[in-house]
């Protein structure tokens, strides 16, 4: 996300209206609801975590212990159990 100068992108009458409410301060304008992306969609973090979680579930099915999985993936034992429970729900 980058900042743009409102003077360069807004018509003068809109700029004057905005300045009535917030003069010289930063203003965040959220994306339209239909343009919003889900968490991890742009960086592919969601896909990487899903792949990792599938590997963890497959490892458990193949007899790898939960403490071993926790150490292998740098997670707590509790986090591995949560991942396994979530993967079983799906």
Biopython code that builds the backbone (N, CA, C, O; Angstrom):
import numpy as np
from Bio.PDB.StructureBuilder import StructureBuilder

atoms = [
    (1, "UNK", "N", (0.851, -1.162, 0.000)),
    (1, "UNK", "CA", (0.000, 0.000, 0.000)),
    (1, "UNK", "C", (0.898, 1.227, 0.000)),
    (1, "UNK", "O", (1.831, 1.334, 0.796)),
    (2, "UNK", "N", (0.602, 2.140, -0.897)),
    (2, "UNK", "CA", (1.372, 3.366, -0.960)),
    (2, "UNK", "C", (0.468, 4.562, -0.730)),
    (2, "UNK", "O", (-0.755, 4.474, -0.844)),
    (3, "UNK", "N", (1.088, 5.662, -0.410)),
    (3, "UNK", "CA", (0.341, 6.891, -0.201)),
    (3, "UNK", "C", (0.308, 7.684, -1.485)),
    (3, "UNK", "O", (1.286, 7.720, -2.232)),
    (4, "UNK", "N", (-0.818, 8.319, -1.740)),
    (4, "UNK", "CA", (-0.966, 9.196, -2.879)),
    (4, "UNK", "C", (-1.372, 10.574, -2.359)),
    (4, "UNK", "O", (-2.057, 10.688, -1.343)),
    (5, "UNK", "N", (-0.949, 11.596, -3.054)),
    (5, "UNK", "CA", (-1.330, 12.950, -2.689)),
    (5, "UNK", "C", (-2.760, 13.174, -3.161)),
    (5, "UNK", "O", (-3.047, 13.081, -4.354)),
    (6, "UNK", "N", (-3.651, 13.468, -2.231)),
    (6, "UNK", "CA", (-5.065, 13.657, -2.554)),
    (6, "UNK", "C", (-5.250, 14.755, -3.590)),
    (6, "UNK", "O", (-6.176, 14.697, -4.399)),
    (7, "UNK", "N", (-4.380, 15.747, -3.570)),
    (7, "UNK", "CA", (-4.465, 16.854, -4.535)),
    (7, "UNK", "C", (-4.296, 16.346, -5.966)),
    (7, "UNK", "O", (-4.812, 16.943, -6.910)),
    (8, "UNK", "N", (-3.568, 15.235, -6.116)),
    (8, "UNK", "CA", (-3.301, 14.689, -7.445)),
    (8, "UNK", "C", (-4.378, 13.719, -7.930)),
    (8, "UNK", "O", (-4.485, 13.474, -9.132)),
    (9, "UNK", "N", (-5.174, 13.165, -7.019)),
    (9, "UNK", "CA", (-6.123, 12.123, -7.429)),
    (9, "UNK", "C", (-7.589, 12.486, -7.208)),
    (9, "UNK", "O", (-8.467, 11.860, -7.801)),
    (10, "UNK", "N", (-7.874, 13.476, -6.373)),
    (10, "UNK", "CA", (-9.271, 13.841, -6.087)),
    (10, "UNK", "C", (-9.642, 15.145, -6.779)),
    (10, "UNK", "O", (-8.818, 16.052, -6.892)),
    (11, "UNK", "N", (-10.879, 15.234, -7.239)),
    (11, "UNK", "CA", (-11.340, 16.524, -7.752)),
    (11, "UNK", "C", (-11.324, 17.564, -6.625)),
    (11, "UNK", "O", (-11.463, 17.214, -5.453)),
    (12, "UNK", "N", (-11.158, 18.816, -6.975)),
    (12, "UNK", "CA", (-11.027, 19.892, -5.984)),
    (12, "UNK", "C", (-12.199, 19.919, -5.012)),
    (12, "UNK", "O", (-11.983, 20.093, -3.813)),
    (13, "UNK", "N", (-13.430, 19.753, -5.485)),
    (13, "UNK", "CA", (-14.590, 19.817, -4.589)),
    (13, "UNK", "C", (-14.604, 18.661, -3.590)),
    (13, "UNK", "O", (-15.043, 18.836, -2.453)),
    (14, "UNK", "N", (-14.131, 17.488, -3.997)),
    (14, "UNK", "CA", (-14.047, 16.341, -3.077)),
    (14, "UNK", "C", (-12.940, 16.589, -2.059)),
    (14, "UNK", "O", (-13.119, 16.329, -0.869)),
    (15, "UNK", "N", (-11.807, 17.088, -2.518)),
    (15, "UNK", "CA", (-10.705, 17.397, -1.614)),
    (15, "UNK", "C", (-11.135, 18.404, -0.551)),
    (15, "UNK", "O", (-10.822, 18.231, 0.626)),
    (16, "UNK", "N", (-11.847, 19.449, -0.954)),
    (16, "UNK", "CA", (-12.318, 20.462, 0.009)),
    (16, "UNK", "C", (-13.277, 19.844, 1.015)),
    (16, "UNK", "O", (-13.241, 20.190, 2.196)),
    (17, "UNK", "N", (-14.140, 18.929, 0.560)),
    (17, "UNK", "CA", (-15.083, 18.272, 1.469)),
    (17, "UNK", "C", (-14.343, 17.405, 2.482)),
    (17, "UNK", "O", (-14.690, 17.401, 3.663)),
    (18, "UNK", "N", (-13.334, 16.678, 2.034)),
    (18, "UNK", "CA", (-12.552, 15.832, 2.944)),
    (18, "UNK", "C", (-11.800, 16.701, 3.944)),
    (18, "UNK", "O", (-11.722, 16.363, 5.125)),
    (19, "UNK", "N", (-11.248, 17.817, 3.480)),
    (19, "UNK", "CA", (-10.495, 18.705, 4.371)),
    (19, "UNK", "C", (-11.374, 19.295, 5.469)),
    (19, "UNK", "O", (-10.859, 19.696, 6.513)),
    (20, "UNK", "N", (-12.671, 19.356, 5.261)),
    (20, "UNK", "CA", (-13.578, 19.832, 6.313)),
    (20, "UNK", "C", (-13.572, 18.884, 7.511)),
    (20, "UNK", "O", (-13.770, 19.313, 8.648)),
    (21, "UNK", "N", (-13.346, 17.604, 7.256)),
    (21, "UNK", "CA", (-13.377, 16.599, 8.318)),
    (21, "UNK", "C", (-11.992, 16.271, 8.861)),
    (21, "UNK", "O", (-11.821, 16.078, 10.064)),
    (22, "UNK", "N", (-11.018, 16.208, 7.982)),
    (22, "UNK", "CA", (-9.673, 15.795, 8.399)),
    (22, "UNK", "C", (-8.666, 16.594, 7.575)),
    (22, "UNK", "O", (-8.426, 16.284, 6.408)),
    (23, "UNK", "N", (-8.093, 17.598, 8.172)),
    (23, "UNK", "CA", (-7.220, 18.523, 7.459)),
    (23, "UNK", "C", (-5.760, 18.244, 7.795)),
    (23, "UNK", "O", (-5.326, 18.435, 8.931)),
    (24, "UNK", "N", (-5.013, 17.792, 6.801)),
    (24, "UNK", "CA", (-3.576, 17.582, 6.972)),
    (24, "UNK", "C", (-3.194, 16.331, 7.723)),
    (24, "UNK", "O", (-2.042, 16.208, 8.140)),
    (25, "UNK", "N", (-4.112, 15.388, 7.916)),
    (25, "UNK", "CA", (-3.805, 14.136, 8.596)),
    (25, "UNK", "C", (-3.924, 12.987, 7.614)),
    (25, "UNK", "O", (-4.446, 13.154, 6.511)),
    (26, "UNK", "N", (-3.435, 11.812, 8.018)),
    (26, "UNK", "CA", (-3.541, 10.634, 7.170)),
    (26, "UNK", "C", (-4.946, 10.082, 7.244)),
    (26, "UNK", "O", (-5.583, 10.109, 8.296)),
    (27, "UNK", "N", (-5.423, 9.582, 6.122)),
    (27, "UNK", "CA", (-6.758, 9.001, 6.042)),
    (27, "UNK", "C", (-6.651, 7.688, 5.291)),
    (27, "UNK", "O", (-6.138, 7.653, 4.173)),
    (28, "UNK", "N", (-7.130, 6.611, 5.891)),
    (28, "UNK", "CA", (-7.130, 5.306, 5.229)),
    (28, "UNK", "C", (-8.473, 5.135, 4.535)),
    (28, "UNK", "O", (-9.525, 5.321, 5.147)),
    (29, "UNK", "N", (-8.434, 4.789, 3.280)),
    (29, "UNK", "CA", (-9.656, 4.522, 2.523)),
    (29, "UNK", "C", (-9.663, 3.031, 2.210)),
    (29, "UNK", "O", (-8.840, 2.564, 1.422)),
    (30, "UNK", "N", (-10.578, 2.276, 2.816)),
    (30, "UNK", "CA", (-10.580, 0.825, 2.623)),
    (30, "UNK", "C", (-11.001, 0.440, 1.209)),
    (30, "UNK", "O", (-11.651, 1.208, 0.499)),
    (31, "UNK", "N", (-10.612, -0.766, 0.826)),
    (31, "UNK", "CA", (-10.995, -1.289, -0.482)),
    (31, "UNK", "C", (-12.489, -1.573, -0.502)),
    (31, "UNK", "O", (-13.107, -1.778, 0.543)),
    (32, "UNK", "N", (-13.058, -1.583, -1.690)),
    (32, "UNK", "CA", (-14.445, -1.994, -1.851)),
    (32, "UNK", "C", (-14.540, -3.462, -1.440)),
    (32, "UNK", "O", (-13.598, -4.229, -1.641)),
    (33, "UNK", "N", (-15.659, -3.842, -0.874)),
    (33, "UNK", "CA", (-15.831, -5.211, -0.372)),
    (33, "UNK", "C", (-15.586, -6.242, -1.476)),
    (33, "UNK", "O", (-14.974, -7.281, -1.230)),
    (34, "UNK", "N", (-16.058, -5.960, -2.680)),
    (34, "UNK", "CA", (-15.899, -6.926, -3.774)),
    (34, "UNK", "C", (-14.466, -7.007, -4.287)),
    (34, "UNK", "O", (-14.135, -7.925, -5.038)),
    (35, "UNK", "N", (-13.613, -6.068, -3.899)),
    (35, "UNK", "CA", (-12.212, -6.061, -4.334)),
    (35, "UNK", "C", (-11.263, -6.599, -3.272)),
    (35, "UNK", "O", (-10.064, -6.729, -3.521)),
    (36, "UNK", "N", (-11.783, -6.910, -2.100)),
    (36, "UNK", "CA", (-10.920, -7.353, -1.009)),
    (36, "UNK", "C", (-10.406, -8.763, -1.263)),
    (36, "UNK", "O", (-11.098, -9.597, -1.847)),
    (37, "UNK", "N", (-9.201, -9.010, -0.822)),
    (37, "UNK", "CA", (-8.605, -10.337, -0.929)),
    (37, "UNK", "C", (-8.598, -10.970, 0.457)),
    (37, "UNK", "O", (-8.500, -10.277, 1.470)),
    (38, "UNK", "N", (-8.701, -12.275, 0.488)),
    (38, "UNK", "CA", (-8.631, -12.980, 1.752)),
    (38, "UNK", "C", (-7.194, -12.994, 2.246)),
    (38, "UNK", "O", (-6.255, -12.761, 1.485)),
    (39, "UNK", "N", (-7.042, -13.270, 3.535)),
    (39, "UNK", "CA", (-5.722, -13.315, 4.131)),
    (39, "UNK", "C", (-4.867, -14.329, 3.376)),
    (39, "UNK", "O", (-5.301, -15.451, 3.115)),
    (40, "UNK", "N", (-3.651, -13.920, 3.030)),
    (40, "UNK", "CA", (-2.691, -14.812, 2.406)),
    (40, "UNK", "C", (-2.883, -15.028, 0.922)),
    (40, "UNK", "O", (-2.098, -15.742, 0.299)),
    (41, "UNK", "N", (-3.910, -14.430, 0.342)),
    (41, "UNK", "CA", (-4.196, -14.655, -1.071)),
    (41, "UNK", "C", (-3.119, -14.042, -1.968)),
    (41, "UNK", "O", (-2.702, -14.669, -2.943)),
    (42, "UNK", "N", (-2.676, -12.859, -1.660)),
    (42, "UNK", "CA", (-1.695, -12.179, -2.509)),
    (42, "UNK", "C", (-0.298, -12.785, -2.352)),
    (42, "UNK", "O", (0.443, -12.872, -3.331)),
    (43, "UNK", "N", (0.069, -13.200, -1.153)),
    (43, "UNK", "CA", (1.422, -13.705, -0.908)),
    (43, "UNK", "C", (1.517, -15.224, -0.972)),
    (43, "UNK", "O", (2.607, -15.779, -0.832)),
    (44, "UNK", "N", (0.420, -15.887, -1.176)),
    (44, "UNK", "CA", (0.341, -17.355, -1.219)),
    (44, "UNK", "C", (0.652, -18.017, 0.126)),
    (44, "UNK", "O", (0.930, -19.216, 0.175)),
    (45, "UNK", "N", (0.608, -17.257, 1.200)),
    (45, "UNK", "CA", (0.842, -17.825, 2.535)),
    (45, "UNK", "C", (-0.190, -18.886, 2.856)),
    (45, "UNK", "O", (0.136, -19.917, 3.445)),
    (46, "UNK", "N", (-1.427, -18.644, 2.476)),
    (46, "UNK", "CA", (-2.502, -19.604, 2.747)),
    (46, "UNK", "C", (-2.193, -20.949, 2.099)),
    (46, "UNK", "O", (-2.353, -21.989, 2.737)),
    (47, "UNK", "N", (-1.755, -20.943, 0.845)),
    (47, "UNK", "CA", (-1.453, -22.204, 0.155)),
    (47, "UNK", "C", (-0.266, -22.925, 0.791)),
    (47, "UNK", "O", (-0.268, -24.149, 0.918)),
    (48, "UNK", "N", (0.756, -22.145, 1.192)),
    (48, "UNK", "CA", (1.925, -22.774, 1.824)),
    (48, "UNK", "C", (1.549, -23.424, 3.150)),
    (48, "UNK", "O", (2.001, -24.528, 3.452)),
    (49, "UNK", "N", (0.715, -22.736, 3.951)),
    (49, "UNK", "CA", (0.303, -23.309, 5.237)),
    (49, "UNK", "C", (-0.571, -24.542, 5.034)),
    (49, "UNK", "O", (-0.448, -25.513, 5.780)),
    (50, "UNK", "N", (-1.441, -24.516, 4.044)),
    (50, "UNK", "CA", (-2.277, -25.682, 3.775)),
    (50, "UNK", "C", (-1.414, -26.870, 3.356)),
    (50, "UNK", "O", (-1.651, -27.996, 3.793)),
    (51, "UNK", "N", (-0.418, -26.620, 2.514)),
    (51, "UNK", "CA", (0.489, -27.701, 2.100)),
    (51, "UNK", "C", (1.256, -28.247, 3.297)),
    (51, "UNK", "O", (1.409, -29.460, 3.439)),
    (52, "UNK", "N", (1.743, -27.346, 4.164)),
    (52, "UNK", "CA", (2.463, -27.782, 5.366)),
    (52, "UNK", "C", (1.550, -28.619, 6.260)),
    (52, "UNK", "O", (1.965, -29.658, 6.774)),
    (53, "UNK", "N", (0.311, -28.169, 6.445)),
    (53, "UNK", "CA", (-0.621, -28.887, 7.309)),
    (53, "UNK", "C", (-0.963, -30.265, 6.741)),
    (53, "UNK", "O", (-1.137, -31.228, 7.488)),
    (54, "UNK", "N", (-1.056, -30.346, 5.418)),
    (54, "UNK", "CA", (-1.292, -31.653, 4.790)),
    (54, "UNK", "C", (-0.103, -32.578, 5.003)),
    (54, "UNK", "O", (-0.279, -33.775, 5.227)),
    (55, "UNK", "N", (1.104, -32.030, 4.934)),
    (55, "UNK", "CA", (2.313, -32.831, 5.205)),
    (55, "UNK", "C", (2.304, -33.334, 6.641)),
    (55, "UNK", "O", (2.649, -34.487, 6.900)),
    (56, "UNK", "N", (1.913, -32.479, 7.572)),
    (56, "UNK", "CA", (1.853, -32.870, 8.986)),
    (56, "UNK", "C", (0.851, -34.001, 9.168)),
    (56, "UNK", "O", (1.146, -34.988, 9.843)),
    (57, "UNK", "N", (-0.342, -33.866, 8.567)),
    (57, "UNK", "CA", (-1.368, -34.909, 8.688)),
    (57, "UNK", "C", (-0.890, -36.212, 8.053)),
    (57, "UNK", "O", (-1.118, -37.288, 8.606)),
    (58, "UNK", "N", (-0.233, -36.127, 6.900)),
    (58, "UNK", "CA", (0.283, -37.336, 6.244)),
    (58, "UNK", "C", (1.371, -37.985, 7.094)),
    (58, "UNK", "O", (1.425, -39.208, 7.217)),
    (59, "UNK", "N", (2.227, -37.167, 7.673)),
    (59, "UNK", "CA", (3.264, -37.704, 8.547)),
    (59, "UNK", "C", (2.686, -38.444, 9.732)),
    (59, "UNK", "O", (3.174, -39.507, 10.116)),
    (60, "UNK", "N", (1.647, -37.874, 10.306)),
    (60, "UNK", "CA", (0.999, -38.527, 11.465)),
    (60, "UNK", "C", (0.375, -39.848, 11.047)),
    (60, "UNK", "O", (0.481, -40.841, 11.766)),
    (61, "UNK", "N", (-0.284, -39.867, 9.870)),
    (61, "UNK", "CA", (-0.885, -41.118, 9.377)),
    (61, "UNK", "C", (0.180, -42.179, 9.109)),
    (61, "UNK", "O", (-0.089, -43.377, 9.190)),
    (62, "UNK", "N", (1.387, -41.725, 8.790)),
    (62, "UNK", "CA", (2.485, -42.659, 8.521)),
    (62, "UNK", "C", (3.263, -43.033, 9.778)),
    (62, "UNK", "O", (4.307, -43.678, 9.687)),
    (63, "UNK", "N", (2.765, -42.633, 10.954)),
    (63, "UNK", "CA", (3.349, -43.097, 12.200)),
    (63, "UNK", "C", (4.339, -42.157, 12.867)),
    (63, "UNK", "O", (4.937, -42.521, 13.880)),
    (64, "UNK", "N", (4.529, -40.956, 12.325)),
    (64, "UNK", "CA", (5.430, -40.000, 12.963)),
    (64, "UNK", "C", (4.731, -39.476, 14.216)),
    (64, "UNK", "O", (3.547, -39.144, 14.170)),
    (65, "UNK", "N", (5.444, -39.400, 15.319)),
    (65, "UNK", "CA", (4.830, -38.940, 16.566)),
    (65, "UNK", "C", (4.608, -37.432, 16.536)),
    (65, "UNK", "O", (5.258, -36.704, 15.785)),
    (66, "UNK", "N", (3.681, -36.985, 17.363)),
    (66, "UNK", "CA", (3.371, -35.554, 17.438)),
    (66, "UNK", "C", (4.592, -34.747, 17.892)),
    (66, "UNK", "O", (4.875, -33.707, 17.297)),
    (67, "UNK", "N", (5.326, -35.184, 18.920)),
    (67, "UNK", "CA", (6.524, -34.417, 19.287)),
    (67, "UNK", "C", (7.550, -34.324, 18.154)),
    (67, "UNK", "O", (8.205, -33.294, 17.995)),
    (68, "UNK", "N", (7.691, -35.389, 17.371)),
    (68, "UNK", "CA", (8.618, -35.348, 16.234)),
    (68, "UNK", "C", (8.141, -34.346, 15.177)),
    (68, "UNK", "O", (8.940, -33.603, 14.607)),
    (69, "UNK", "N", (6.839, -34.338, 14.926)),
    (69, "UNK", "CA", (6.290, -33.380, 13.958)),
    (69, "UNK", "C", (6.476, -31.947, 14.449)),
    (69, "UNK", "O", (6.798, -31.049, 13.672)),
    (70, "UNK", "N", (6.270, -31.749, 15.744)),
    (70, "UNK", "CA", (6.439, -30.411, 16.320)),
    (70, "UNK", "C", (7.876, -29.935, 16.134)),
    (70, "UNK", "O", (8.111, -28.780, 15.780)),
    (71, "UNK", "N", (8.819, -30.813, 16.370)),
    (71, "UNK", "CA", (10.223, -30.439, 16.222)),
    (71, "UNK", "C", (10.580, -30.207, 14.753)),
    (71, "UNK", "O", (11.302, -29.265, 14.425)),
    (72, "UNK", "N", (10.082, -31.054, 13.892)),
    (72, "UNK", "CA", (10.389, -30.956, 12.466)),
    (72, "UNK", "C", (9.870, -29.652, 11.857)),
    (72, "UNK", "O", (10.532, -29.056, 11.007)),
    (73, "UNK", "N", (8.685, -29.210, 12.291)),
    (73, "UNK", "CA", (8.064, -28.022, 11.707)),
    (73, "UNK", "C", (8.179, -26.786, 12.607)),
    (73, "UNK", "O", (7.554, -25.760, 12.340)),
    (74, "UNK", "N", (8.960, -26.887, 13.648)),
    (74, "UNK", "CA", (9.189, -25.760, 14.568)),
    (74, "UNK", "C", (7.875, -25.235, 15.150)),
    (74, "UNK", "O", (7.625, -24.030, 15.176)),
    (75, "UNK", "N", (7.044, -26.167, 15.615)),
    (75, "UNK", "CA", (5.754, -25.835, 16.220)),
    (75, "UNK", "C", (5.691, -26.437, 17.616)),
    (75, "UNK", "O", (6.483, -27.313, 17.966)),
    (76, "UNK", "N", (4.747, -25.960, 18.401)),
    (76, "UNK", "CA", (4.515, -26.582, 19.698)),
    (76, "UNK", "C", (3.677, -27.842, 19.476)),
    (76, "UNK", "O", (3.005, -27.989, 18.455)),
    (77, "UNK", "N", (3.734, -28.740, 20.452)),
    (77, "UNK", "CA", (2.928, -29.963, 20.385)),
    (77, "UNK", "C", (1.455, -29.596, 20.301)),
    (77, "UNK", "O", (0.701, -30.207, 19.543)),
    (78, "UNK", "N", (1.049, -28.604, 21.075)),
    (78, "UNK", "CA", (-0.353, -28.163, 21.062)),
    (78, "UNK", "C", (-0.765, -27.667, 19.678)),
    (78, "UNK", "O", (-1.876, -27.945, 19.226)),
    (79, "UNK", "N", (0.124, -26.934, 19.001)),
    (79, "UNK", "CA", (-0.184, -26.441, 17.654)),
    (79, "UNK", "C", (-0.351, -27.602, 16.674)),
    (79, "UNK", "O", (-1.222, -27.559, 15.806)),
    (80, "UNK", "N", (0.463, -28.620, 16.807)),
    (80, "UNK", "CA", (0.348, -29.785, 15.918)),
    (80, "UNK", "C", (-0.990, -30.480, 16.149)),
    (80, "UNK", "O", (-1.658, -30.874, 15.193)),
    (81, "UNK", "N", (-1.385, -30.631, 17.408)),
    (81, "UNK", "CA", (-2.684, -31.245, 17.690)),
    (81, "UNK", "C", (-3.823, -30.419, 17.091)),
    (81, "UNK", "O", (-4.788, -30.985, 16.579)),
    (82, "UNK", "N", (-3.725, -29.101, 17.146)),
    (82, "UNK", "CA", (-4.759, -28.242, 16.550)),
    (82, "UNK", "C", (-4.818, -28.434, 15.040)),
    (82, "UNK", "O", (-5.901, -28.514, 14.460)),
    (83, "UNK", "N", (-3.668, -28.508, 14.416)),
    (83, "UNK", "CA", (-3.602, -28.702, 12.964)),
    (83, "UNK", "C", (-4.217, -30.062, 12.596)),
    (83, "UNK", "O", (-4.995, -30.156, 11.647)),
    (84, "UNK", "N", (-3.868, -31.101, 13.345)),
    (84, "UNK", "CA", (-4.399, -32.428, 13.074)),
    (84, "UNK", "C", (-5.910, -32.461, 13.247)),
    (84, "UNK", "O", (-6.610, -33.092, 12.455)),
    (85, "UNK", "N", (-6.415, -31.794, 14.264)),
    (85, "UNK", "CA", (-7.867, -31.749, 14.476)),
    (85, "UNK", "C", (-8.552, -31.018, 13.330)),
    (85, "UNK", "O", (-9.605, -31.448, 12.859)),
    (86, "UNK", "N", (-7.964, -29.919, 12.880)),
    (86, "UNK", "CA", (-8.550, -29.157, 11.780)),
    (86, "UNK", "C", (-8.524, -29.975, 10.482)),
    (86, "UNK", "O", (-9.484, -29.943, 9.713)),
    (87, "UNK", "N", (-7.449, -30.694, 10.241)),
    (87, "UNK", "CA", (-7.345, -31.491, 9.023)),
    (87, "UNK", "C", (-8.320, -32.666, 9.056)),
    (87, "UNK", "O", (-8.791, -33.100, 8.005)),
    (88, "UNK", "N", (-8.628, -33.183, 10.231)),
    (88, "UNK", "CA", (-9.597, -34.275, 10.352)),
    (88, "UNK", "C", (-11.023, -33.795, 10.102)),
    (88, "UNK", "O", (-11.878, -34.559, 9.653)),
    (89, "UNK", "N", (-11.271, -32.490, 10.404)),
    (89, "UNK", "CA", (-12.606, -31.932, 10.157)),
    (89, "UNK", "C", (-12.861, -31.757, 8.670)),
    (89, "UNK", "O", (-14.009, -31.788, 8.226)),
    (90, "UNK", "N", (-11.801, -31.575, 7.904)),
    (90, "UNK", "CA", (-11.964, -31.310, 6.459)),
    (90, "UNK", "C", (-12.041, -32.560, 5.666)),
    (90, "UNK", "O", (-12.177, -32.508, 4.443)),
]
sb = StructureBuilder()
sb.init_structure("model")
sb.init_model(0)
sb.init_chain("A")
sb.init_seg("    ")
for serial, (resi, resn, name, xyz) in enumerate(atoms, 1):
    if name == "N":
        sb.init_residue(resn, " ", resi, " ")
    sb.init_atom(name, np.array(xyz, "f"), 0.0, 1.0, " ", f" {name:<3s}", serial, name[0])
structure = sb.get_structure()
